[in-house]
Amino acid sequence: MAKIFIFGGSGRVATDLIKDLVADGNTITAAARHPENIIQLDGVTAEKLDLHADVDNIAKQVKGFDAIYFTAGSRGKDLIQTDAMGAIKTMMAAEKAGVKRYIMLSSMLSLDINSWKKIPSLEDYLAAKFFADTYLMDSTDLEYTILQPGSLTEAAGTGKIQLDVKATDSNPIPDVAETLAAILKYPNTIGKIIPMSSGKTSIDDALKEI
């Protein structure tokens, strides 16, 4: 059982992630700008947090946790201060607070700059994710995992994935959340970038083989 902090705790992926992590026996603190929108479950504490806050204040909120998930996103409305710098500040805060395990929900092709032209509507978003992911890999000592799913859909989860992603691929939100939750159980995912899309392999089996 772990004590877990989630940034972006009111989002679509985070809502399912919280359910999965609680089902695994973890205790959760989920933070968002509007904490009233965070799912209410036993074992879940909702807190207010604005990613425009300074690193010291964020560090105070995450101190004492075993792992951090970053699932926040501005949906294109605040790419610099939320998706890029907001994420980077949470990494700085994690190091300041002594939290080593950090799991990032990123996006397909975020680190493949030459592929962005295939999805021009997402170029600015992918640029923001590129800077956040690159900072996490190159400028921190965090035990990170970066998950790069395809486009998120509201479809029912299948529990099966493949560790590959193309610009046209998609993932049901429940499968993305389940994969994020499962990553915590597999130390072999530390230091790894994991592309994913819908597939035919169970989530646990896929992660075991990384």
Secondary structure, DSSP 8 states (H G I E B T S, - for coil): --EEEEETTTSHHHHHHHHHHHHTT-EEEEEESSGGGS---TTEEEEE--TTS-HHHHHHHHTT-SEEEE----TTSSIIIIIIHHHHHHHHHHHHHT--EEEEE--TTTT-GGGGGGSGGGHHHHHHHHHHHHHHHHS---EEEEEEE-EEE-S---SEEES---TT-EEEHHHHHHHHHHHTT-GGGTTEEEEEEE-SEEHHHHHHT-
